[in-house]
Amino acid sequence: MAKRRPFKPGFRPLSKLESKMIQWCIDHGIACCVVWAQGHTGPGEEFCVEIIIKGKSNFSPNFKKQEVMDKQVEYYKYYYDKYNKSS
């Protein structure tokens, strides 16, 4: 069996507000997960964000390793702003 490449998109510290938005999304059935890109679109674009809303899955465009974690938080912020009626 072939050896798997390690999955390392990186690390990004979160602010308290970002943590609150992410927790709200998870509590309401919205998840944005960093995964390997499904197809190759450009050099270095190895990752994409899988967005799961109440069991339905969609994939974002591909991103480079340095920007995929920022995009993940942007997606969480977008869905928090869109569906949170109390803000």
N, C-alpha and C positions, 0 to 999 in steps of 0.2 A: 504494500500500500504506500502511496506517495505521502511524503511528509507535508503537513499543512503549514502554510505561511501564518505567522502570528498575526492576530487581529489587534492592531494598535492605532486607533485613530488619533489618540492624544488625550490630553487632560486640559480642562478649562475650569478654573474656579468660578463659582456662582455667587452672585450677590444675594442678599436676603429676599429682595423683590423677585429675582429670577427663580429662586427656590420656591417661593410662594406660588408663582404662576405655574411652575412645573407640577407641584403637588396638587393644585386645583385641577389641572388638566387630567392627571392620572386618576384622581378621585371621580372625575366625570367621564371616564372611558376614552380619553384621548391620550395616545402615546406616540412619541416621535423617537424612533430608534435609529442609531447609526449602523448601517450594514454595508457589506461589500457591494460595489456597483454591479448592476445586472448586465450592462453592456459597456463597451469601451467607447467613449466619446472624445477623449483628448488625452494628451500626455499628462500623467500624474493625477488624473481624475479617477481615483480608486474607490471613493465612498459615495453613498447617497443616504438620504434620510427616508426611512419607511414610516409613513404616517398611518396610524391605525385609529379609526374613529368608530367606536361601537362595533367592532368586529370586521369592518371593511378596511382593506389595506390599499394604499397608494404609495408610489415611489416618487421621490423628488428627482430633479436632474442630478447628474454626477458633480461632485465637488472634489477639490484637492484636500489633502490631509490637513493643511493648515486652516482651512475655512469651514470644514464640515461641522465642527463643534459649535461655531458661531451660528451657522445656519440652523442647527438643531434648536438652539435657544430662540432664534428668530421665529421658527415655526411654532414653538410653544407659546411665545408672546402673541403671535397672530391669532391662534385659536383661543387663547385666554381672553383677548380683547373682543373677539367675535362672539363668543358664547357666554361670557360672564355678564349677566344682566345687572349685577350689583355695583359694577364700577362705572 
